[in-house]
Amino acid sequence: MFNDKKYVESVWTPDKIATLENGWEEQKEGWYKLVEPFVPDRSERTLDIGCGVGMYYDLLQPKTEHYVGMDPTEPMIERARERRPEGDWRVGSLYQLPFPNNYFDLTFCWSVLVHLPHETIERGLNELWRVTDKNLLFNIYMSLDEPSFSVTGSWGEYLTAMDEMWVMKQIRKMSPRTYKMKPYEPIEKLDGKRFQRYIYLLRKEVD
């Protein structure tokens, strides 16, 4: 079975964490501009799973009563605590979230599923949906030419795209009350296979 903790420890060395953090400040404004229209104005509890060093804390925390940032990478969480000591930062796995069903008004999972092996994505989505009470916000790469696939990126990380039929099947299975989706960035290729990035907001109930 895939061990996400061992995987992230192999990818996210201290040097790479520092590179990520240093480059983030230059990119932050653009990513916030993309994501913010999908973030509910107010949530009682928000889970930021795969939070890294807390890149989206400044966007999510002002919109919630209680923010929880969780990542399997202990050095990431240590750095998040240094950067934002007031935050609720925890080490934990996407595949086994230590929360009851329907606990979070907003479950936020950005740039996580796209870096996990394709055969584990369904398991991850099911766990995200389980702890979500109202809104699940995530991004995914959609394969345009091939079935779902994973390749290896330059840092040793997975780069994964799921085919459209698979994505629609998962959404039907989760049965959200409503959902919206938006492609972002141009169509690109991984090992010659075309893919498109998508952002999704799935809602369990309608206000």
Secondary structure per residue as TSV (DSSP state, phi and psi in degrees):
chain	resnum	aa	ss	phi	psi
A	1	M	-	360.0	140.9
A	2	F	-	-61.4	130.3
A	3	N	-	-107.9	101.6
A	4	D	H	-67.8	-29.9
A	5	K	H	-65.6	-46.7
A	6	K	H	-64.3	-37.5
A	7	Y	H	-62.3	-51.0
A	8	V	H	-67.8	-31.6
A	9	E	H	-65.7	-32.3
A	10	S	H	-75.5	-29.6
A	11	V	H	-87.0	-46.9
A	12	W	-	-96.4	78.9
A	13	T	-	-74.9	162.7
A	14	P	H	-54.1	-39.3
A	15	D	H	-64.5	-40.6
A	16	K	H	-71.3	-34.9
A	17	I	H	-62.4	-42.6
A	18	A	H	-64.5	-40.3
A	19	T	H	-63.1	-43.8
A	20	L	H	-59.1	-48.9
A	21	E	H	-64.1	-42.8
A	22	N	H	-66.0	-38.6
A	23	G	H	-76.8	-21.1
A	24	W	H	-64.0	-39.4
A	25	E	H	-60.1	-31.3
A	26	E	H	-75.5	-28.1
A	27	Q	H	-97.6	-16.8
A	28	K	H	-52.8	-48.0
A	29	E	H	-60.2	-42.6
A	30	G	H	-66.7	-41.2
A	31	W	H	-69.5	-38.9
A	32	Y	H	-62.8	-39.0
A	33	K	H	-63.3	-36.8
A	34	L	H	-70.3	-45.8
A	35	V	H	-81.4	-36.6
A	36	E	G	-55.2	-39.3
A	37	P	G	-61.0	-19.4
A	38	F	G	-92.6	-11.9
A	39	V	S	-86.2	124.7
A	40	P	-	-56.9	148.1
A	41	D	S	-63.6	-31.7
A	42	R	-	-148.8	133.5
A	43	S	E	-137.4	144.9
A	44	E	E	-73.7	-46.3
A	45	R	E	-132.8	134.2
A	46	T	E	-127.4	132.6
A	47	L	E	-109.1	124.1
A	48	D	E	-106.3	94.6
A	49	I	E	-93.7	129.8
A	50	G	T	79.5	39.9
A	51	C	-	-72.5	-14.4
A	52	G	T	61.1	-132.9
A	53	V	T	-88.3	11.6
A	54	G	T	93.9	38.3
A	55	M	T	-62.0	-34.5
A	56	Y	T	-103.3	11.1
A	57	Y	H	-58.8	-45.9
A	58	D	H	-65.7	-22.8
A	59	L	H	-85.2	-44.0
A	60	L	H	-84.4	-39.5
A	61	Q	G	-60.5	-41.8
A	62	P	G	-65.3	-14.5
A	63	K	G	-102.4	11.0
A	64	T	E	-140.6	154.6
A	65	E	E	-75.4	-35.8
A	66	H	E	-143.1	118.0
A	67	Y	E	-101.6	132.3
A	68	V	E	-120.9	120.9
A	69	G	E	-104.2	126.8
A	70	M	E	-132.7	138.9
A	71	D	E	-152.9	146.2
A	72	P	S	-77.2	-8.7
A	73	T	-	-93.5	105.3
A	74	E	H	-58.6	-43.2
A	75	P	H	-61.3	-32.4
A	76	M	H	-63.3	-47.2
A	77	I	H	-65.6	-39.1
A	78	E	H	-59.1	-42.8
A	79	R	H	-68.9	-38.0
A	80	A	H	-60.7	-40.6
A	81	R	H	-64.9	-34.7
A	82	E	H	-69.0	-41.1
A	83	R	H	-73.4	-41.5
A	84	R	-	-134.8	76.8
A	85	P	T	-62.6	-18.3
A	86	E	T	-79.0	-11.3
A	87	G	S	-77.4	160.7
A	88	D	E	-97.8	96.4
A	89	W	E	-108.1	133.1
A	90	R	E	-140.2	146.3
A	91	V	E	-89.4	128.4
A	92	G	-	-173.3	167.5
A	93	S	-	-105.6	139.3
A	94	L	T	-56.8	-34.2
A	95	Y	T	-80.5	-10.9
A	96	Q	S	-148.7	74.1
A	97	L	-	-75.1	129.2
A	98	P	S	-84.6	52.2
A	99	F	S	-136.4	152.5
A	100	P	-	-71.7	168.4
A	101	N	T	-59.4	145.0
A	102	N	T	54.7	47.1
A	103	Y	-	-95.9	-35.2
A	104	F	E	-105.8	132.5
A	105	D	E	-63.0	-37.2
A	106	L	E	-132.9	124.9
A	107	T	E	-110.2	120.4
A	108	F	E	-115.1	123.0
A	109	C	E	-137.3	90.3
A	110	W	-	-110.2	129.6
A	111	S	S	57.9	40.4
A	112	V	S	-116.1	-58.0
A	113	L	G	-57.7	-32.1
A	114	V	G	-72.3	-10.0
A	115	H	G	-116.0	24.3
A	116	L	S	-121.3	154.4
A	117	P	-	-61.4	141.1
A	118	H	G	-59.8	-30.3
A	119	E	G	-72.7	-9.0
A	120	T	G	-103.4	-4.6
A	121	I	H	-66.4	-40.4
A	122	E	H	-60.1	-44.3
A	123	R	H	-58.9	-43.6
A	124	G	H	-65.1	-44.7
A	125	L	H	-62.1	-40.4
A	126	N	H	-61.7	-39.6
A	127	E	H	-70.7	-39.4
A	128	L	H	-59.7	-45.2
A	129	W	H	-67.1	-34.2
A	130	R	H	-60.3	-43.3
A	131	V	H	-86.4	-3.9
A	132	T	E	-87.5	130.7
A	133	D	E	-96.3	-34.9
A	134	K	E	-128.6	-59.3
A	135	N	E	-128.9	132.7
A	136	L	E	-118.9	120.7
A	137	L	E	-118.5	122.8
A	138	F	E	-151.9	167.1
A	139	N	E	-120.8	156.4
A	140	I	E	-151.2	150.3
A	141	Y	E	-95.8	132.3
A	142	M	E	-108.7	122.9
A	143	S	E	-71.1	133.1
A	144	L	S	-101.5	-20.5
A	145	D	S	-119.7	-24.1
A	146	E	S	-127.7	164.4
A	147	P	S	-61.2	173.4
A	148	S	S	-53.4	140.4
A	149	F	E	-151.1	159.7
A	150	S	E	-129.2	140.6
A	151	V	E	-128.3	172.7
A	152	T	E	-102.4	128.4
A	153	G	-	-82.9	179.9
A	154	S	T	-67.8	-20.9
A	155	W	T	-98.2	7.1
A	156	G	S	86.6	9.7
A	157	E	-	-90.4	156.8
A	158	Y	E	-72.9	142.6
A	159	L	E	-124.0	114.2
A	160	T	E	-124.2	136.8
A	161	A	E	-127.8	135.5
A	162	M	E	-107.3	140.4
A	163	D	E	-74.4	156.7
A	164	E	H	-60.2	-40.8
A	165	M	H	-61.1	-40.5
A	166	W	H	-63.1	-45.9
A	167	V	H	-59.5	-47.7
A	168	M	H	-65.2	-35.8
A	169	K	H	-62.6	-41.9
A	170	Q	H	-66.4	-40.5
A	171	I	H	-64.9	-42.5
A	172	R	H	-61.7	-38.9
A	173	K	H	-66.3	-37.9
A	174	M	H	-75.8	-23.8
A	175	S	-	53.7	56.9
A	176	P	-	-66.5	152.1
A	177	R	S	-64.9	-41.8
A	178	T	E	-145.9	161.1
A	179	Y	E	-154.9	155.1
A	180	K	E	-135.7	154.4
A	181	M	E	-142.9	155.7
A	182	K	E	-151.5	127.7
A	183	P	E	-74.1	148.4
A	184	Y	E	-144.0	150.5
A	185	E	E	63.9	156.3
A	186	P	E	-66.6	161.8
A	187	I	E	-62.0	133.9
A	188	E	E	-128.1	-179.6
A	189	K	E	-127.6	143.0
A	190	L	E	-122.0	116.5
A	191	D	T	50.0	40.7
A	192	G	T	82.6	-1.7
A	193	K	E	-100.4	128.1
A	194	R	E	-76.7	144.0
A	195	F	E	-149.2	159.4
A	196	Q	E	-128.5	136.1
A	197	R	E	-81.8	138.5
A	198	Y	E	-132.5	144.2
A	199	I	E	-108.1	137.8
A	200	Y	E	-126.7	140.5
A	201	L	E	-125.5	113.0
A	202	L	E	-105.8	132.9
A	203	R	E	-118.0	131.3
A	204	K	S	-82.4	-23.4
A	205	E	S	-146.5	159.2
A	206	V	-	-107.7	132.6
A	207	D	-	-65.2	360.0
